[in-house]
Structure formats: C-alpha cells, structure tokens
Amino acid sequence: MRSDVVRTRAVAPLHGIAIGPALVVGAAVLVVVMLVSACVGAVTVPLADTWHVVLAHVTGNTAGLDPALDQIVWQYRMPRVLLAACCGIGLSVAGVVLQAVVNNPLADPYVLGLSSGASLGAVAVIVGVGGAVGGLGTSSAAFLGAMLAVGLVLLLGQQRGRLAPTRVVLAGVAVGYLLLAATNYLQLRANPNQLREVMFWTLGSVAGATWDQLGLVIAVVLGSTGGLLLFGRRLNVLSAGDEQATALGVDVRTLRLGLLAVASLLTGVLIANAGGIGFVGLMIPHLVRLTFGVDHRRVLPMSALIGGTYLVAVDLLSRTVDAPNELPLGIFTAAFGAPFFLWLLRRNQSIGGST
C-alpha cells in the first residue's frame, strides 16, 4: 500500500495545490456545465436567459418571467440536470468509499454488484412481484437489493476471516451476473409497458426527471456526502490495511459496515431514480487520485464535483449526439468506463496477482 501511495503522489501533478481554490474552481465548472446543459435541447435557450430563469427561482423573484422559457428551463430541464449532477456526485463518492473499504482500486457500485442488486429490487417492484420485498416502493426495494448484493459480496470475498481484495472483485462480478440473470428472468414476466420501464433501469437515464422526485435524492446525496467528508482521515487509515487501522484505535468492523451502508443507500436511491449507470464510481476517483493525490480529505470533495460535472456532460452528450433521439446514459458511461477499466488493470499489474 505504501508503495502505491508514493507512486500516486509522484505522478499527481496537483498534489500540492491548496484544496480550497481547487474546490472553488470545481464548483464553478459544475455550475457552468449545468447551465450550458439546461440551454440545450429541442429549443435552444441563450445562456443569459437560462441564468436569468434559474436566478429568479433561486431568489424567489419570478415575476415577469417568460412563461415559455420558464417552463422549458425550470420545469423540464433543470430537474434533469440536477438529477444527473446528483447521480454523478453520489456514484463517485460511493466509489471512493468502496475502494477504501475493500482496499481494492477496482471496486465501485457497478463492479461490486450493488448496481445489479438495486436494479433487481426496482425491477421486482415494476413487474408486480413487489410482495417478495414486503410491498416496498421502488426506492426502498432498490436499497434492499443493493444491501443484499454487498452482503453476498462481502461474504464470498473473505479469506481466512478477512477481506481479500481480488476475491472481493471476483465475488462482485459473479454476484452482479447472478442478479442480472434474475433481472432478465423478471423481464420475461413483464408486459410491453413494464418492459419499457425495465429497460430504463438496465440502461440508465435522467429523462423525465421531475421536481417531486428530487427532494429525496438531493437530501440523500448531500447528507451522505457531507457526512462522509468527516471521515476522510479514517478512510486514509482504513486504506492502509486492517492491522494498521486497528493499531491506531479504529473499530474496523463497525466503520466498514457503516460506510458500506452509506454507499448502499447512495447507490440504491440513485439507481431507483436514474436506473443503472456504470463505471462512474470507478473512473472518477482514480482520475482525482492521479491528479490530486490519495488523501481522502481531498479525494472525496473533488470526486463529488468532478463526478457531478462528468455525468451532466454525459447527459448532454446523450441527447445531442443523435438528436432528436436520446440515448441512455449507460451506453456512454460503459463506452468510456470499460476501456478505462482495462487500462487500469494494465497499469496496476499488482492487482491481478494480489489475494
């Protein structure tokens, strides 16, 4: 672990930069990308008009707004943009946490099967077998599915009572495929209308987002991210290994379970509202570490900002590359993420050989 830290610090060009200015720049870029995304659509709205509409609603001074522009920007596009940003933030932060918890750089909600578990829970409700999960709503079922997946992965990923990084990833891939098979079986029981909704969960999309659904999403993402920022130092210790963390007085088991619960909550709520979006939690944390170093007090907030910006940009790409058709987010995140995953395997030769 120490050699990995030294190597990462040596190549991180912005390792020594003050985190404050970096966060300000990152937040500014996120806001600009969100505004640009809200401008683009079947009807292009000038950036100045978009900013005027958003600012009017933020300040509560909406008198005199053009009703057509107000409906396009605030009612249709901003919920979509905000949901994309929340998904990018939440999935990136969940990826940071999972990589530290299992001490494996390949971990993320998609690779470890959390996304497959959450999708299975949501699809079970859609096709009318929600009684199997106690008649819960889609979000609750997605959360329970994510928890089921992470529980199975941790059970199968242990070696002599401890988590083995390679076994955890392999177990995650196996559990993910198993849950995907169950999801595919449920698709066979779906009627045509349900099947269209199931495809949404498997491919991922923020189209059709509404203000009504954003309350829970924003609360979970901001609350979880804000809480996790307080654990940056403990994540640093946890990444150094269980023995060192225990020697420093950290209750490893309790900390790990708590962090896994938060990651599962984030994953479950986001997938319940945006469907399956893969590789965000894998790519973004690594790009941040390569740029800013491995200190989680820097990695967590920068991953949140860059992840939010990334997924808003991907959503913009998904509705412009084949306009007027819209493509699922999952197509683009997989197209970008899968090659990155292979590059990461090649770059970190030690991953494949460690147990």
N, C-alpha and C positions, 0 to 999 in steps of 0.2 A: 504494500500500500504506500509506504513512504517513497519508494522509487517512482511510483505513478504520480504522486503529488509533486515531486521535484521536477519530473519531466513536463507535467502540465504547466507548472509555474514558469518553466524556462521558455515555453512556446507561447504563453498567453501575453499578447502584446499590450493589453490594457490592465495587466495585473496590478500595477502600482497606482493606477488612477484613483482619485477620490471618488467614493461611491455616490456622494451627493450630486455632483454635476452629471454623472452618468445617468442617475435616476431621472433627473430633470429633463435631460435630452431624450431619454427613452420614453418618458411620459408625453413629451411634446410630439414626438414622432407618432406615437399611438393615436393621439388626438387628431393629428393631421390626416393620417391614413383613414381613420374613421369618418372624418368629414368628406374626404375625397370619395370614399365608398358610398356615402349617402348621396353624393351628387350623381352617381352613375346609375343608369337604368334605361327602361324604355323611353323615358323622358329625362333628358339631361338637365340638371338644375345647376346654375352657376354656383361656384364655391361661396361667393359672398352672400347669396340668397340662402344657401344652406346654413351658413353660420348664423345668419340673422334669425332664421326659424328656431334653430337649436338654442341660441342665446335667449330668445324671447320666452321659450318654455322653461329654461333653467331659472330665469329671473322672475317668472310669473307674469311678465308683461306681454301678453299675447294679443292685445288689442291692435287691430289694424293689419294683422297678418293676412296674406292672400290665402283664402280657403283651399284653393287647389294645391298651392305649394305646401301649405301646412299639412294637408292630408298625405301628399307624396313623401315629404321628408320625414315628418314626425310620426305619422301613423303607420306608414308602410315600411320605410327604410331604416329608421333609427332602431326599432326593436330588433331587426335582423342584424344590424351592425353590432349592437350591444351584445346580442346572444353569441355572435361569432367571437367577439372580444372576450367574453366570459369563458367560452369554451377553450380558447387559446390560453388564457391565464390559468384556468383550473387544471387542464390536462398537463400543462408544462410544470406547474407546481407539484402535481401528483407524480409526475415522472421524476422530479428531483428527489422527492421523499422516498419513492420506491427504490431508486438506485442506491440511496443511502441505507435504507432499512435492510435490504438483502445483500448489500455490499457487492453489487454487480452492475457494471455500466450499461448492460443491455436491457435492464429492467425498465418497463413502462406499463401503463394500464393496458395497452394493446397486447404486448408480448407476454405479459403475465396472466392473460386471460380475464382480467377484470372487465374489459370491454365486451367480451363474449358473454360473460355471466350477466352483465347488466342488460345486454341486448336480449338474452334469453328471457329474463324476467319481464321485460317490457313486451316482447312478442307474445309471451304466455297470456298476458292481460288482453292484448289486442285481439287474439283469435278466440277469446272466450273461455280460456281454461284458467282464469284468474283465481278460481276456487282452490286451485292447487297451491296458491301462495296466500291463502286466507282472505281472498276477495280484496286484496290491496289495490291501490291505484297504480298507475304506470310508474311514477317516480319511485314509490316505495318498493315495488316489485323489482325495479332496476337496481335499487340499492341492495336489496337482499340477494339478488343474483350476483352482484359484484362481490359481496361478502362471502357468498358460497364459493365463488371462484378462488378468491385469495386464500380462503381456509384450506381448500384442497391443494393449492399450490404449495402452501407452507408445510402441510402435512407430508406431501410427496417429496418436497425439496430438502428434507432433513437427512443428515448423515451423521450417525452416532450422536443424535440429540442436538445437533447444531445445523444451522442453515448452510448448505453448500452452494456457493454462487452459481456454478454451472448446472447443478441439479435443479435449482430453482427456475432457471430459464427454461430448461428442458421440460420440467413439470408444467410450467406456464404454457408452453407451446402445445403440449399434449392435452391439458385441460381445456385450452382455448378451442382446439379442434373438436374435442368431445362435446363441449357446449354448443359449438357451431353446428354439429350434427343434429343435436336436439332442436336447435332453432330451425334448421332445414326441415326436420320432420314436422314441426308445427306449421311450417309454410304449406305443407301438403293438406293440412286441415283447414286452411284459410279460404274464404270465398274471394272472388275477384276484388271487391272493395277492400277487404282486410289485407289482401296480398300487396296492394299498392302501399298501404301503410307500413307493412312489414319491410318492404324494400327501402323505405325511408330509414328504418332503424339499422339496416345492414350496411347502407352506403353513406349515411350521414348528410344532413342538410339543415340550414337555418332558415330556409324559405318558409314563409307563413308564420314567422315569429310574431307574437303579439305582446303588448304591454302587460296583459294579465298574467302571462306565464313567467315574466322576467323577475317578479318580486322575489320568489323563492330562489331562483338561480343567482341573482345578484347577492342576496343575503348569504347564501352558502359559499359562494366564491370569495366574497370579500371577508366574511367571517373566518373561513378556513385559512385563507392566505394570510390574513392579519395575524391569526393565532400561530401559524407555522413560522412566521418571521421571528417569533420569540424563541424558537427552538434551533436557530442557526448554529449556535455553539454546540448544542447537544448532537446535532446531526454531524458536525465535524468529528466529534468524539466517536459517534457510532460508526462512521465510515472507516475509522482506524481499526475496527475489529472489536468483537465482544470482550475479549480478555482485557484490552486496554480500557474500554469503556467501563467495565466492572471495577477495574483497579482505581478508576477516577471517581467511583461512587455513583455511577449511573445505573439505575434499575433497568437493565437492557430489555427484559421481557415486557415489562409494563410500558416502557417507552415505545418499543416496536409495535405492540398491539394497538396503542393509541394512535400512532402515526398511520398504521395500516387502516384503521377505522376512518380516519380523516381522508385518506387517499381514496378509500372505497366510497365514502359519502360524496366526494367531489365527482368521481367517475360516474357513480350511479345517477346523480341528479343531472349531470351534463348530458349523458347518453340518453336519459329519459326525455330530454328536451331537444336534442340535436342528432340523435342516432349515433351510429358507430363511426368515430373519426380516429383513425390510427396514426401512429408514429409521431404525433406532436410531442408527447411526453418523452420520446426517445431523442429526437433531433435537438430540440431547443436547449435542454440542459447541457448537452455536450457542446453545442456551439457557444453557449455562455461560458463554460469552463475553459474552452480553448481561447476565449477572448479575455475573460476577466479573472481567471484563476479558479481554484477549487473551494475557496472559503464559502460555506453555505450562507453566511450573512450577506454575501454579495450575489451568490448564485440564485437564491430564492427570489429576491425582488427583481433582478434583471431578467430572469426566466419568465416571470409573470408578465413584464412589459413587452419583452420581445415575442413571447408566445401569443399574447393578445394581438400584437401588430401582425404577426405572421398569419394567423387564421383569418383576420379581417381581409388581408391582402389575398389570401387563397379564395375566400368567398367572392371577392371582387373578380378574380380571375375566372371562377366557375360560372359567372353569369355574363361574361364578356367574350370569352374565347370562342363560343359557338352561339353568340346572340342571334335571335332572341331566345334560343333554348338555354336552359340552365342545367349544368352538370352537377352531380353530387360532390360534396366536399371530399368524401373518402377516396374518390378517384385520384384527386390531385395530391392529397396527403400521402397516399400509398406510392404514387409515382415519384414523389420527392423522397419519401422516407425509406422505401425499400433499398434503393441504391446507397443511401446514407448508412443504413444498417450493414450492408455488405462491406462498405468502406471501413466502417468502424471495426468489423470483425478482422479485416485485413490489417488495420493499423494496430490493433491491440492483439498481437499474436498470443499473449499470455492468457487471454480469456478462454480460448478453446482448450487450453491444457490444464487449467486450474480446477480443482474439485474441492 
